[in-house]
Amino acid sequence: MRTLLIAVLFLLPFAAEAVELTPKDSPWKLDIYGVILTNAYWNSSGVVGSDVPLWVVSKSDPRAEDTEFSITARQTRFGFRINAPDVGSAKVSGLLESDFVGGFPASGQAPSFSNPRMRLSWVKLD
């Protein structure tokens, strides 16, 4: 069953357009979008930082013989695009995008609950 789930996650294409959340006649336009991105990795010896390895530990380190296989979805992205009503003659737009590569909280379950990170954030006046 686990192998089937892994195969589905890697072979099933995820494709969708942004979803507009505002009525058609509104001067505001808000779109929500995202990408589900998973990575699988196998470390053949002990490393510092498993899903984003920094370096391999020395042969004298007790973790030197550790191997690890894992799958992570921390690079999954989601965001909002907004087009606001004009301010004078300027067109106003903005974007807010996040992922989960912001680190881990200080707790016993830290690897299960990665912190969200703001990737992009801007407001533009044209």
C-alpha positions in Angstrom: 0.0 0.0 0.0 2.8 2.4 0.9 4.5 1.7 -2.4 1.3 2.5 -4.3 0.9 5.8 -2.4 4.5 6.8 -3.3 3.9 5.9 -7.0 0.7 7.9 -7.1 2.4 10.9 -5.6 5.2 10.9 -8.1 3.4 9.8 -11.3 0.1 11.8 -10.9 0.5 15.1 -12.6 -0.8 18.1 -10.6 -1.9 20.9 -12.9 -4.5 23.6 -12.2 -5.0 27.2 -13.0 -5.3 30.0 -10.4 -8.7 30.2 -8.8 -10.4 33.6 -8.8 -12.1 34.4 -5.5 -13.9 37.6 -6.3 -17.2 38.3 -8.2 -16.8 39.2 -11.9 -18.2 42.7 -11.4 -15.9 43.6 -8.5 -13.2 46.2 -8.9 -10.9 43.8 -6.8 -9.5 40.7 -8.3 -8.0 38.0 -6.0 -6.5 34.8 -7.4 -5.1 31.9 -5.3 -2.6 29.6 -6.8 -0.1 26.9 -5.8 2.2 24.1 -6.7 2.6 20.8 -4.9 6.3 19.9 -5.1 7.7 16.7 -3.5 11.3 15.6 -3.3 12.5 12.1 -2.5 16.1 11.5 -1.3 18.3 8.8 0.1 21.5 9.6 2.1 24.0 6.8 2.0 25.9 8.1 5.0 25.3 10.5 7.9 24.8 14.1 7.0 24.0 17.3 8.9 20.6 18.4 7.7 18.9 15.6 5.9 16.5 17.2 3.3 18.9 20.1 2.7 22.3 18.5 3.5 25.1 20.8 4.6 27.9 18.3 4.9 28.7 14.7 5.5 29.8 13.8 9.1 33.3 12.5 9.7 34.0 8.8 9.9 34.5 9.0 13.6 31.0 10.4 14.2 28.5 7.9 15.5 26.1 9.0 12.8 28.6 8.2 10.0 26.9 4.8 9.1 23.4 6.2 9.2 21.4 5.9 6.0 18.1 7.6 5.4 15.3 7.6 2.8 12.6 10.2 3.0 10.1 12.3 1.0 9.4 15.9 1.7 6.9 18.4 0.3 8.4 21.5 2.0 8.9 23.2 -1.4 5.2 23.2 -2.0 4.2 26.8 -2.8 0.9 28.7 -2.4 0.1 32.3 -3.0 -2.3 35.1 -3.7 -2.3 37.7 -6.6 -4.4 40.8 -6.1 -5.4 43.6 -8.5 -7.0 46.5 -6.6 -9.0 49.4 -7.9 -6.9 52.2 -9.5 -5.4 54.8 -7.3 -5.6 58.0 -9.3 -4.0 57.0 -12.7 -2.0 54.2 -11.1 -3.0 50.5 -11.4 -2.4 48.7 -8.1 -1.4 45.0 -7.9 0.4 42.8 -5.5 1.5 39.3 -4.7 2.1 37.2 -1.5 3.7 33.7 -1.9 4.8 31.2 0.8 6.4 27.8 1.1 7.5 25.6 4.1 11.3 25.9 3.9 11.4 28.3 6.9 12.9 25.9 9.4 11.4 23.9 12.2 9.9 24.8 15.6 11.7 23.8 18.8 9.6 20.8 19.7 9.7 17.0 19.8 7.6 16.8 16.6 9.6 19.4 14.7 10.2 17.4 11.5 6.4 17.0 11.1 5.7 20.7 11.4 7.9 22.9 9.3 7.5 26.7 9.6 6.0 28.6 6.6 8.3 31.0 4.9 7.4 34.1 2.9 9.0 33.7 -0.5 7.7 36.7 -2.4 5.8 39.8 -1.3 5.3 43.0 -3.3 2.9 45.8 -4.1 3.2 47.5 -7.5 1.8 50.8 -8.8 1.9 51.2 -12.6 
